[in-house]
Amino acid sequence: MGWLAGILGRKAPAAPRAISIRARYDAAATTDANRKHWANADGLSADAAAAPEIRRILRNRARYESANNSYAAGIVATLANDVVGTGPRLQVLTDDPDANNAIEQAFNAWARSINLADRLRTMRMARAHSGECFAKLASNPVVPGPVKLDVGLIEADRVASLNYGVLGPYEVDGIVYDASGNPVAYRVLRDHPGDRSVTLASDVYEASRIVHYFMPARPEQHRGIPDLVPALPLFAQLRRYTIAVLSAAETAANFAGTVETDAPANGEADPVEPMDTIELEANSLLTLPAGWKMSQVKPEQPTTSYGEFKREILNEIARCLNMPFNVAAGNSSGYNYASGRLDHQTYFKAIRIDQAHMARTVLDRVLAEWFDEAKLIEALVPPRVRVLESLPHQWFWDGTEHVDPAKEATAQATRLANNTTTLACEFA
């Protein structure tokens, strides 16, 4: 380009200079101030971080807290009730309305016969305190009705590789995958590891017979972590603070005190045995040795801040579940109408996402198995629908109650008038 610029009488442009850029992230710097805070940060993979022994500890602690902490138990139960409600309702979308009604009625009758809604609530609670839940799709002759399909729940502890030493290249703690990452088989222990008489025998089921319900938080994560894990230390802090406040209140209520003297050493005061205790009798006067006086122990516990501390801890606990404080605490005394509605928007969106995930992961699998068996029964599924490989459908869940039904009815009428909703959505 230099000779061409010479011919044209132009000066060749200067070659660009390499510019050295020095930059860094403050969060990546390790200092004496943050060294302890980041001490546990590691670069483990999703499956290595959720190793079997780690998941076992987290499950045990989350279950213990949800079984012994009233707030934890209420949060888990409320979450399951809000997600599942009274149970999903099937709407079949074939071109035959009569066939749609017949199939919907048959499926709803079967779902009631096996208590499907109750099992879905159990699965959602298990995801909260155990990280995951498994369901086995198998025939059960005891199920009433023509379709004998049953949905048997399996606790996460039973899907494991306890007796298989070194795992294969495509096995993750009881789940066997193919080279493409698809589950092909599940190893299910015949006994729960927590049973008194436990054996290491297991059965292998094809992936088509097992439903694995969990929500991965990282790519390439194959087993679930309890939803309550981030809140477990907070539950412990709440319990410790409550016990401390209660102990301080009991100390203040009891007549506990000490005897002390102003006399100097070897002064005029009767001898008293150090660290001795005196049993006090109710409604009585007490005489003290000469030179001694008695004072009551004054607890310095800041009980006035207990309510505020409790609210902040519960708010932080509920945040990992996208649950507002008033739902977690069961107390809306500090809310007004606008703030309550605003806080619930995030929660309701999380509920809809949970419902859609459960529909894809669990209900669609269950419906497909039910439809395959129902097609074999002539009186149950019309012949023109039996030829379908899959059943076009959608799921409807319980709606959320409005604080002001009159305002909600007006809003529904407005949405229907300007065609921003449908009668199906509003009725659902």
C-alpha positions as CSV (number, residue, x, y, z in Angstrom):
1,M,0.0,0.0,0.0
2,G,3.0,2.3,0.5
3,W,4.0,2.3,-3.3
4,L,0.3,2.8,-4.3
5,A,0.1,5.8,-2.0
6,G,3.3,7.2,-3.5
7,I,1.9,6.9,-7.0
8,L,-1.3,8.7,-6.0
9,G,0.6,11.3,-4.0
10,R,-1.0,10.3,-0.8
11,K,0.7,9.5,2.5
12,A,0.3,6.0,3.6
13,P,-1.8,5.6,6.8
14,A,0.2,4.7,9.9
15,A,-0.1,1.2,11.2
16,P,-2.4,0.9,14.2
17,R,-0.7,0.7,17.5
18,A,-1.4,-2.2,19.8
19,I,-3.1,-0.8,22.9
20,S,-2.6,-2.7,26.2
21,I,-5.7,-2.7,28.3
22,R,-5.5,-3.5,31.9
23,A,-8.8,-4.3,33.7
24,R,-10.1,-6.5,36.5
25,Y,-13.1,-7.3,38.5
26,D,-13.1,-6.2,42.1
27,A,-15.1,-9.3,43.1
28,A,-12.3,-11.5,41.7
29,A,-9.7,-10.0,44.0
30,T,-8.9,-11.9,47.2
31,T,-8.0,-9.7,50.2
32,D,-7.6,-10.2,53.9
33,A,-11.1,-8.7,54.3
34,N,-12.9,-11.1,52.0
35,R,-10.7,-14.2,52.3
36,K,-12.9,-16.0,54.8
37,H,-16.1,-15.0,53.0
38,W,-15.0,-16.7,49.8
39,A,-13.2,-19.6,51.4
40,N,-15.9,-22.2,50.4
41,A,-16.2,-21.0,46.8
42,D,-15.1,-23.8,44.5
43,G,-15.2,-24.8,40.8
44,L,-17.0,-28.1,41.2
45,S,-19.3,-29.3,38.5
46,A,-23.1,-29.4,39.1
47,D,-23.0,-33.2,39.8
48,A,-19.8,-33.0,41.9
49,A,-21.3,-30.2,44.0
50,A,-24.4,-32.2,44.5
51,A,-22.7,-35.4,45.4
52,P,-24.8,-38.2,47.0
53,E,-23.4,-37.6,50.5
54,I,-24.0,-33.8,50.2
55,R,-27.5,-34.2,49.0
56,R,-28.2,-36.7,51.8
57,I,-27.1,-34.1,54.4
58,L,-29.1,-31.3,52.8
59,R,-32.2,-33.5,52.6
60,N,-32.0,-34.6,56.2
61,R,-31.6,-31.1,57.5
62,A,-34.3,-29.6,55.3
63,R,-36.7,-32.4,56.3
64,Y,-35.8,-31.9,60.0
65,E,-36.5,-28.2,59.7
66,S,-39.8,-28.6,57.9
67,A,-40.9,-31.2,60.4
68,N,-40.0,-29.2,63.5
69,N,-40.2,-25.6,62.5
70,S,-43.7,-24.2,62.2
71,Y,-42.8,-21.6,59.7
72,A,-40.9,-24.1,57.5
73,A,-43.8,-26.5,57.6
74,G,-46.3,-23.8,56.8
75,I,-44.1,-22.4,53.9
76,V,-43.7,-25.8,52.3
77,A,-47.4,-26.7,52.7
78,T,-48.6,-23.3,51.4
79,L,-46.3,-23.6,48.4
80,A,-47.7,-27.0,47.5
81,N,-51.3,-25.9,48.0
82,D,-50.8,-22.8,45.8
83,V,-49.1,-24.7,43.0
84,V,-51.4,-27.8,42.9
85,G,-54.5,-26.5,44.5
86,T,-57.4,-29.0,44.2
87,G,-55.7,-30.5,41.2
88,P,-55.2,-29.8,37.5
89,R,-58.1,-30.1,35.1
90,L,-57.7,-31.7,31.7
91,Q,-59.1,-30.1,28.5
92,V,-58.9,-32.2,25.4
93,L,-58.6,-30.3,22.1
94,T,-59.6,-32.8,19.4
95,D,-62.1,-31.8,16.7
96,D,-64.8,-34.0,18.3
97,P,-66.5,-32.2,21.2
98,D,-68.3,-35.4,22.3
99,A,-65.0,-37.4,22.4
100,N,-63.4,-34.5,24.3
101,N,-66.0,-34.6,27.0
102,A,-65.9,-38.4,27.3
103,I,-62.1,-38.5,27.6
104,E,-62.1,-35.6,30.1
105,Q,-64.7,-37.3,32.3
106,A,-62.8,-40.6,32.1
107,F,-59.5,-39.1,33.0
108,N,-60.9,-37.0,35.9
109,A,-62.6,-40.1,37.3
110,W,-59.3,-42.0,37.2
111,A,-57.4,-39.1,38.7
112,R,-59.9,-39.0,41.6
113,S,-59.6,-42.8,42.1
114,I,-55.8,-42.6,42.7
115,N,-55.9,-39.2,44.5
116,L,-53.7,-37.7,41.8
117,A,-53.9,-34.2,43.3
118,D,-52.7,-35.4,46.7
119,R,-49.7,-37.1,45.1
120,L,-48.9,-34.0,43.1
121,R,-48.9,-31.9,46.3
122,T,-46.6,-34.5,48.0
123,M,-44.3,-34.3,45.0
124,R,-44.1,-30.5,45.3
125,M,-43.4,-30.7,49.0
126,A,-40.7,-33.3,48.4
127,R,-39.1,-31.0,45.9
128,A,-39.0,-28.2,48.6
129,H,-37.4,-30.3,51.4
130,S,-35.8,-33.2,49.4
131,G,-34.9,-31.6,46.1
132,E,-36.7,-34.1,43.9
133,C,-39.2,-36.8,43.7
134,F,-39.7,-39.9,41.6
135,A,-42.9,-41.6,40.4
136,K,-43.3,-45.1,39.0
137,L,-45.9,-45.6,36.4
138,A,-47.2,-49.2,36.7
139,S,-50.3,-51.2,36.6
140,N,-52.2,-51.7,39.8
141,P,-55.1,-54.1,39.8
142,V,-56.6,-52.5,42.9
143,V,-57.2,-49.2,41.1
144,P,-61.0,-48.8,40.6
145,G,-62.2,-48.3,37.0
146,P,-61.2,-49.8,33.7
147,V,-57.7,-48.1,33.5
148,K,-55.4,-49.7,36.1
149,L,-52.5,-47.3,35.8
150,D,-51.1,-46.1,39.1
151,V,-48.6,-43.4,40.0
152,G,-46.5,-44.6,42.9
153,L,-44.2,-42.1,44.5
154,I,-40.6,-43.0,45.3
155,E,-38.5,-41.0,47.7
156,A,-35.2,-39.5,46.4
157,D,-33.1,-41.7,48.8
158,R,-34.1,-44.9,47.0
159,V,-32.8,-43.9,43.6
160,A,-29.1,-44.5,44.2
161,S,-26.1,-46.6,43.2
162,L,-25.2,-47.9,46.7
163,N,-24.0,-51.3,45.5
164,Y,-22.3,-50.4,42.3
165,G,-18.9,-49.3,43.4
166,V,-17.4,-47.4,40.4
167,L,-20.2,-45.9,38.3
168,G,-20.3,-46.2,34.6
169,P,-19.4,-43.3,32.4
170,Y,-23.0,-42.4,31.9
171,E,-24.4,-43.1,35.4
172,V,-25.2,-40.4,38.0
173,D,-26.2,-41.9,41.3
174,G,-28.9,-44.3,40.2
175,I,-29.7,-42.7,36.8
176,V,-28.2,-44.3,33.7
177,Y,-27.9,-42.1,30.6
178,D,-27.1,-42.8,27.0
179,A,-24.3,-41.1,25.0
180,S,-26.7,-38.2,24.1
181,G,-27.6,-37.5,27.8
182,N,-31.1,-39.1,27.7
183,P,-32.1,-41.2,30.8
184,V,-32.5,-44.8,29.8
185,A,-32.8,-46.6,33.2
186,Y,-33.2,-45.9,36.9
187,R,-31.8,-48.0,39.8
188,V,-34.3,-48.1,42.6
189,L,-33.4,-49.6,46.0
190,R,-35.9,-52.1,47.3
191,D,-35.6,-50.7,50.8
192,H,-35.2,-47.1,52.0
193,P,-31.7,-46.5,53.3
194,G,-33.2,-45.2,56.5
195,D,-35.1,-48.4,57.3
196,R,-33.9,-50.5,60.2
197,S,-33.5,-53.6,58.1
198,V,-32.1,-52.4,54.9
199,T,-30.6,-54.4,52.0
200,L,-28.6,-53.1,49.1
201,A,-30.7,-54.9,46.5
202,S,-32.2,-52.8,43.8
203,D,-34.4,-53.0,40.7
204,V,-33.7,-51.4,37.3
205,Y,-36.7,-49.7,35.6
206,E,-36.8,-48.4,32.1
207,A,-36.9,-44.6,31.8
208,S,-40.4,-44.8,30.3
209,R,-41.7,-46.1,33.6
210,I,-40.1,-43.5,35.9
211,V,-41.0,-39.8,36.2
212,H,-38.2,-37.6,37.7
213,Y,-39.5,-34.3,39.1
214,F,-36.9,-31.7,39.9
215,M,-35.8,-28.2,38.8
216,P,-32.1,-28.0,37.8
217,A,-30.4,-24.8,38.8
218,R,-27.2,-25.4,36.7
219,P,-26.5,-26.9,33.2
220,E,-25.6,-30.6,33.3
221,Q,-27.2,-31.0,36.8
222,H,-28.9,-34.5,37.0
223,R,-30.1,-34.6,40.7
224,G,-32.1,-32.1,42.7
225,I,-31.2,-29.9,45.6
226,P,-33.9,-28.9,48.2
227,D,-35.5,-25.5,47.6
228,L,-35.0,-24.7,51.3
229,V,-31.2,-25.0,51.2
230,P,-30.4,-21.3,51.1
231,A,-32.8,-20.7,54.1
232,L,-31.6,-23.5,56.3
233,P,-29.0,-21.3,58.2
234,L,-31.7,-18.6,58.6
235,F,-34.1,-21.1,60.2
236,A,-31.4,-22.0,62.7
237,Q,-30.7,-18.4,63.5
238,L,-34.5,-17.7,64.0
239,R,-34.8,-20.6,66.4
240,R,-31.7,-19.6,68.4
241,Y,-32.8,-16.0,68.7
242,T,-36.3,-17.1,69.8
243,I,-34.8,-19.4,72.5
244,A,-32.5,-16.5,73.7
245,V,-35.4,-14.1,73.9
246,L,-37.5,-16.7,75.8
247,S,-34.7,-17.4,78.2
248,A,-34.2,-13.7,78.9
249,A,-38.0,-13.4,79.6
250,E,-37.9,-16.3,81.9
251,T,-34.9,-14.9,83.8
252,A,-36.7,-11.6,84.2
253,A,-39.9,-13.4,85.4
254,N,-38.1,-15.5,87.9
255,F,-36.7,-14.0,91.2
256,A,-33.0,-14.6,90.4
257,G,-30.4,-12.4,92.0
258,T,-27.0,-12.2,93.7
259,V,-25.7,-11.0,97.1
260,E,-22.9,-8.6,97.2
261,T,-21.1,-6.4,99.8
262,D,-19.4,-3.0,99.7
263,A,-17.1,-4.0,102.6
264,P,-13.4,-4.1,101.8
265,A,-11.5,-7.3,102.0
266,N,-11.3,-8.5,105.6
267,G,-13.9,-5.9,106.5
268,E,-16.9,-6.1,108.7
269,A,-19.1,-8.5,106.9
270,D,-20.3,-12.0,107.9
271,P,-18.6,-14.8,105.9
272,V,-20.6,-16.2,102.9
273,E,-19.8,-19.3,101.0
274,P,-19.0,-18.3,97.4
275,M,-21.2,-19.7,94.6
276,D,-23.7,-21.0,97.1
277,T,-27.4,-21.0,96.2
278,I,-30.4,-20.1,98.3
279,E,-33.9,-21.6,97.8
280,L,-36.4,-18.7,97.9
281,E,-39.9,-19.3,99.1
282,A,-42.8,-17.5,97.5
283,N,-44.5,-14.6,99.5
284,S,-41.7,-14.5,102.1
285,L,-39.0,-12.1,103.3
286,L,-35.4,-12.9,103.2
287,T,-32.7,-12.0,105.8
288,L,-29.2,-11.5,104.6
289,P,-25.9,-11.8,106.4
290,A,-24.6,-8.6,108.0
291,G,-22.8,-6.4,105.5
292,W,-24.4,-8.0,102.4
293,K,-27.2,-6.8,100.1
294,M,-29.2,-8.5,97.4
295,S,-29.9,-7.4,93.8
296,Q,-31.9,-9.0,91.1
297,V,-30.3,-10.1,87.8
298,K,-31.3,-7.7,85.0
299,P,-31.5,-9.4,81.6
300,E,-30.0,-7.2,78.9
301,Q,-31.7,-9.1,76.0
302,P,-33.2,-6.6,73.5
303,T,-36.6,-8.1,73.4
304,T,-38.1,-5.0,71.8
305,S,-36.3,-5.8,68.5
306,Y,-37.5,-9.4,68.4
307,G,-40.5,-8.7,66.2
308,E,-38.4,-6.7,63.7
309,F,-35.6,-9.3,63.6
310,K,-38.2,-12.0,63.0
311,R,-39.8,-10.2,60.1
312,E,-36.5,-9.6,58.4
313,I,-35.4,-13.3,58.8
314,L,-38.7,-14.6,57.5
315,N,-38.6,-12.2,54.6
316,E,-35.1,-13.4,53.7
317,I,-36.2,-17.1,54.1
318,A,-39.2,-16.7,51.8
319,R,-37.2,-14.9,49.1
320,C,-35.5,-18.1,47.9
321,L,-39.0,-19.4,47.1
322,N,-40.3,-16.2,45.5
323,M,-42.9,-16.0,48.3
324,P,-43.9,-12.7,49.8
325,F,-43.5,-12.1,53.5
326,N,-47.2,-12.0,54.4
327,V,-47.7,-15.4,52.8
328,A,-44.7,-17.0,54.5
329,A,-45.6,-15.4,57.9
330,G,-49.4,-15.7,57.5
331,N,-49.6,-12.1,58.6
332,S,-50.6,-9.1,56.4
333,S,-51.0,-6.6,59.2
334,G,-48.3,-4.4,57.8
335,Y,-49.6,-4.4,54.3
336,N,-52.0,-2.1,52.4
337,Y,-54.0,-3.2,49.4
338,A,-51.5,-1.9,46.8
339,S,-48.4,-3.3,48.4
340,G,-50.1,-6.7,48.9
341,R,-51.1,-6.9,45.2
342,L,-47.6,-5.8,44.1
343,D,-45.8,-8.4,46.2
344,H,-48.1,-11.1,45.0
345,Q,-47.4,-10.5,41.3
346,T,-43.9,-12.0,41.5
347,Y,-45.3,-14.9,43.6
348,F,-48.1,-15.7,41.2
349,K,-45.7,-15.6,38.3
350,A,-43.5,-18.2,40.1
351,I,-46.6,-20.3,40.7
352,R,-47.5,-20.3,37.0
353,I,-44.0,-21.3,36.1
354,D,-44.1,-24.1,38.7
355,Q,-47.4,-25.3,37.3
356,A,-46.2,-25.3,33.7
357,H,-43.1,-27.2,34.8
358,M,-45.1,-29.8,36.6
359,A,-47.5,-30.1,33.6
360,R,-44.6,-30.8,31.2
361,T,-42.6,-33.0,33.6
362,V,-45.3,-35.0,35.3
363,L,-48.8,-34.6,34.0
364,D,-48.0,-34.9,30.3
365,R,-46.1,-38.2,31.0
366,V,-49.0,-39.5,33.1
367,L,-51.6,-38.5,30.5
368,A,-49.6,-40.2,27.7
369,E,-49.4,-43.5,29.7
370,W,-53.1,-43.2,30.6
371,F,-54.1,-42.6,27.0
372,D,-52.1,-45.6,25.7
373,E,-54.0,-47.9,28.1
374,A,-57.4,-46.2,27.6
375,K,-57.2,-46.6,23.8
376,L,-57.4,-50.4,24.4
377,I,-60.8,-50.0,26.0
378,E,-63.5,-49.5,23.3
379,A,-66.1,-48.1,25.6
380,L,-63.7,-45.5,27.0
381,V,-62.2,-43.8,23.9
382,P,-64.2,-43.3,20.7
383,P,-62.7,-45.1,17.7
384,R,-62.0,-41.9,15.7
385,V,-59.7,-40.7,18.6
386,R,-58.0,-44.0,19.2
387,V,-55.9,-43.6,16.1
388,L,-54.1,-40.5,17.6
389,E,-50.6,-41.2,18.8
390,S,-50.8,-38.3,21.3
391,L,-53.8,-36.5,22.7
392,P,-53.9,-32.7,22.1
393,H,-54.7,-31.1,25.4
394,Q,-54.0,-28.3,27.9
395,W,-54.1,-28.1,31.7
396,F,-56.1,-25.7,33.8
397,W,-55.3,-25.0,37.5
398,D,-57.1,-23.3,40.3
399,G,-57.3,-19.5,40.0
400,T,-56.2,-17.1,42.7
401,E,-58.7,-15.5,44.9
402,H,-59.0,-11.7,44.6
403,V,-59.1,-9.5,47.7
404,D,-61.9,-7.4,46.1
405,P,-64.2,-9.6,44.0
406,A,-66.1,-6.6,42.7
407,K,-63.0,-5.1,41.2
408,E,-61.9,-8.4,39.8
409,A,-65.3,-8.9,38.1
410,T,-65.1,-5.4,36.6
411,A,-61.6,-6.2,35.3
412,Q,-62.8,-9.4,33.8
413,A,-65.6,-7.7,31.9
414,T,-63.2,-5.1,30.6
415,R,-60.7,-7.7,29.4
416,L,-63.5,-9.7,27.7
417,A,-64.9,-6.5,26.0
418,N,-61.5,-5.5,24.5
419,N,-60.6,-9.1,23.5
420,T,-57.5,-9.3,25.7
421,T,-58.7,-12.6,27.3
422,T,-60.9,-15.5,26.5
423,L,-63.8,-17.1,28.3
424,A,-61.8,-20.3,28.7
425,C,-59.1,-18.4,30.7
426,E,-61.5,-16.5,32.8
427,F,-63.6,-19.6,33.7
428,A,-60.4,-21.5,34.4
